[in-house]
Amino acid sequence: MVWISIILALLLIGAVVLERVLHDAAKNKILRSQAAMIQAFKNAPVRIDTVHDTIHWPGQIIIKPVPVKVVIHDSILIPYRECWYDSLFNQEGIKFRWQAQGCLQFISFSDFTWPKEIITITRQVDTCIAKPIPKQPTFRIGPYLGMSLNSFTKFPGIEAGAQLIIKDQLTVSAGGLYLDGIYGNVRLGWLFK
């Protein structure tokens, strides 16, 4: 009976240790992969894409020129009129200066096109926002198992029971103990953070 209790207790302790080791290994693997992903985002190069486009503005603009200087040559046999034009055009977002010489009745401009570059800059942004630690519940419960030693003639004592953890720090346990008879036990504990 004593050896069966020892073997069962050692198997239980071994199972708990193995579960914790496997759980921690899986958790560490996840943390390493997330750290590698965050590092890749931080070191990602900036990508700049440039698209060349042309803006077409159909239609026609007619300017009725007004000369700024008119010279009439009347000293020759046929009177000759010479005109100079110098003007600034500013209409519908188009602005330019034009100059001309001669007698103009009108000037027409149409079908404007000008190049346009559309530049897109892509930067990798880390969207991992630190989330607050989830709040622990006020009360948590769970079982416990243990072994007791009174003397080497009455070894081992096996105990089992339930424990209550209050605010993730204070523990209250109650259970039973088998050691040459059945006994009860109560425990109080404090967990360090």
C-alpha positions, 0 to 999 in steps of 0.5 A: 500500500505504501509503495503504491501511494508513493508511485501514484504520487510520483506519477502525479508530480511527474505529470504536472511537471511535464504539462507545465514544461510542454505548456511553457515551451508552446508559449515560448514558441508563440512569443518568439514568432511574434517577436520575429514578426514585430522585428520584421515590421519595424525593419520593413523598407518604405515602398514608393510608387509613382504613377505618371498620368496626364490631365486633359482639359478640353474646351477652348479659351478665346482672348480678345487682345487689347494692344498696349502700344499702337504705332501708326506709320503715316509717313509712308504712302500706305498708312501702316499700323503696328500693335504690341500685346503683353498680357497676363491670363488668369482664369479657371486656375490657369495662369500664364503671360502672353506677348504678341506683335501684329494686328490680332483680332482674337487668340484661341487656346484649346485642349490643354494637357499637363503631366501629373505624378501620383506618388504613393508612399507605403510605410509598414505600421506596427498595429500590435497595440499593447493590451491591458492584462486581463483582470483576474477574477476575485475568486478561483477554485481548484483541487490540490494533492499532497503527501505528508510525513509523520514518521518513517513507520507511518509514511506516506500520508496522502491528502487531497482537497479543494482550494480557494484563491481570493484576489489572486493572492490569498489562499484558503484550502480544506481537505482530507488526510489519510495517515493511519486513519482519516483526518481533516485539514485546513490551510491558509496561504499567501501568494507573492506577486 
